[in-house]
Amino acid sequence: YDSYGDNYYAAGSGDVCGDRDRSDAFRHCYGSALLYENLNDDFASKVLELHEQPDAGSDASRMDVYNNFFGRLVSEKLDGRTALKNRCLTAAGNGELRILK
């Protein structure tokens, strides 16, 4: 078990398990990276697509889809939970991931 929000808060973001903020962007990036690292790419894509389906087309969904895609790119370049987590933490902190708040 790896608490995405706790990891992001511990890294000094100031955001704690929020919605549409940096912690949310981090959770999508890291969660997506983990799915792509551990599952078949087609299956991971389908899981993420179904997760976003209820809000499809909303600003929040577009934010999440972008951050999920960024996580996929991270998983293609790096291996291992720590490397994936650290890259997503960096991306959330430096503005590479999308947020709405």
Secondary structure, DSSP 8 states (H G I E B T S, - for coil): ---HHHHHHHTT----S-SSSHHHHHHHHHHHHHHHHHS-HHHHHHHHHHHHGGGTTSHHHHHHHHHHHHHHHHHHH--SHHHHHHHHHHHHHHT-S----
